[in-house]
Amino acid sequence: MKEDVEKVLEEVRTFLKADGGDVELVDVSDEGVVKVRLLGACGGCPMSTMTLKNGIERIIKKELPQIAEVVAVD
């Protein structure tokens, strides 16, 4: 499962890097919770919650419907 999530994140990274940010996969639980760390400009951006939920989570769930949630960790 972790490899599948990483493949989807590679697609997302292109958009994040264009704005000076990045995302790192931390873990994928057996319950389908993906933990990521927002890096660069994304780490301190006031819009990071929207990026996480409306961008990263939406794309991952579209490609991998078995994923329940994407959460950011420090």
VENJO-V239083 format. One record per backbone hydrogen bond with DSSP energy under -0.5 kcal/mol. CO is the residue of the C=O (numbers start at 1). NH is the residue of the N-H. Records with the same first field share a line. If there is no record, write none. Layout:
# VENJO-V239083
CO: NH / NH
This chain:
# VENJO-V239083
1: 5
2: 6
3: 7
4: 8
5: 9
6: 10
7: 11
8: 11 / 12
9: 13
10: 14
11: 15
12: 15 / 16
13: 17
14: 18
15: 19
16: 19 / 21
17: 20
20: 41
22: 39
24: 37
27: 35
29: 32
32: 34 / 68 / 69
33: 29 / 35
34: 36 / 71
35: 26 / 27
36: 73
37: 24
39: 22 / 42
40: 43 / 44
45: 48
47: 51
48: 52
49: 53
50: 54 / 55
51: 55 / 56
52: 57
53: 58
55: 59
56: 60
57: 61
58: 62
59: 63
60: 64
64: 67
69: 34
71: 36
